[in-house]
Amino acid sequence: MPTLTDIAEEIRLAARALGEFGAGLFNPTVRLGVTGLSGAGKTVFITALVHQLLHGGRLPVFEAQSGGRIARARLEPQPDDAVPRFDYEAHLRALTEERRWPESTTRISELRLVIEYQSARGARNRTLTLDIVDYPGEWLLDLPLLTASYAQWSADTLKLSRVGPRAALAAAWHRHLAALDPSAPEDEQAAREATRLFTDYLKACRNERYAMRLLPPGRFLMPGDLAGSPALTFAPLELPDGEAPAGSLWAMMERRYEAYKNVVVRPFYREHFARLDRQIVLVDALAAFNAGPEAVRDLEGALASILASFRTGSASIVSALFRPRVDRILFAATKADHLHHANHDRLERFLARTTERAIERAKFSGAGIDVVALAAVRATREATVARGRDKLPAIIGTPLAGETVGREGFDGATEVASFPGDLPDDLASLFERDGFTGLTAATDTDFRFLRFRPPLTEPGATGAPTLPHIRLDRALQFLLGDRLA
Ligand code: GDP
């Protein structure tokens, strides 16, 4: 039975949706969600995208821009007062003036861009308002919690933590768990210790890249402003059948789990997620390749969970009635500048195949889906380097200060040629145990994990620095092309 509060909330959301719909008729707006797990490249992607639009960057495949129909783009104050602004200026300064990568996403932020353009058919001047919403992909993992009870979630989480490489990572937490009696009186210290060990386990899964398909709660990995609050202080327990005894540790954990859903998950879903029109999901596939087949298979699982959350999104009555739901989703493999261009198509085919399997697994339908391999900021250039009689395809860039290969250390000022090696032509081997052991470096020196500094930039036509990229224009064409037609 919906409560009065639920009904009032539905009315508020319906009124907001109707208001936005009305405003959209006069002032067409696209809300573009940018997400991906930590380190996938969200901050760099948004900074580069905004910069290319503001300064008329070279984007041949993005037809509105290359066809000269975009007259001007400008930043405007964002519509949501309670959401931090995406700090475009600081991130751009870091990239272009300091030649360092900007601070990564740790919470939601937003930026509004207004694009003045001419429609493809006539000379009519129009505007499109683009609201970019940056949020941690970890938060998306929480949506399945809404339909799971505490007991169910505990059981599922524990079960998964006992198989494969996760078991070793969970050992310390499991030992602590074995000493806990769920029916014992509630105990803040026990709850905090369980949370700490459980969170360490989740982080280890992420860091070891064993498990891209992370388990909720996502805020345990990316707490935003809520770190340390009671709604983030709970963990699974080994539970018998039945109900939680009043005043027990079990009851305390259950209460906080429900609070997490009410104060964290639902507001994010209603206030932000359900209002998106378009979505790009950034994926660090290269990191998964380098970690091996277990991580590659996990990546497919991660994509399936993400797609499943978009299915949940479209089922909301409010969004179905008043808002077009997300109708285009782009999966983008980032940092393609770490590979020679001969491998970009392979990277894209890999992502297409993984996405197809994820679509099947999530029984997903309803939105147009595409994939692209891109580098929002291209930090390298290509060359062919002679090694004995061989000519090897190489990429040239400036490794970050402190990076090392073998005994060689880099100072952040010296360029090197590296030989990143090839992705296999037979993509199936990427998924097979023992089938693929990471990109094989083309020489005995292993440059696979080398990270490069952002490129040296030069002023373009407008005087602003030009940022080189790979296929950023393809991404823009898919995400916005039809809305600027
Ligand atoms: P976020 O956590 O998703 O916001 O990730 P960031 O955008 O902060 O990117 C994380 C790191 O990935 C950066 O610090 C860079 O080292 C690297 N990175 C991201 N995008 C690119 C890119 O286009 N090219 C290269 N070479 N590195 C990138």
Residues whose N, C-alpha, C, O or C-beta is under 5 A from the ligand:
A	BS01	GDP	G36 L37 S38 G39 A40 G41 K42 T43 V44 F45 W101 P102 E103 S104 T105 K335 D337 A375 A376 V377 R378 A379
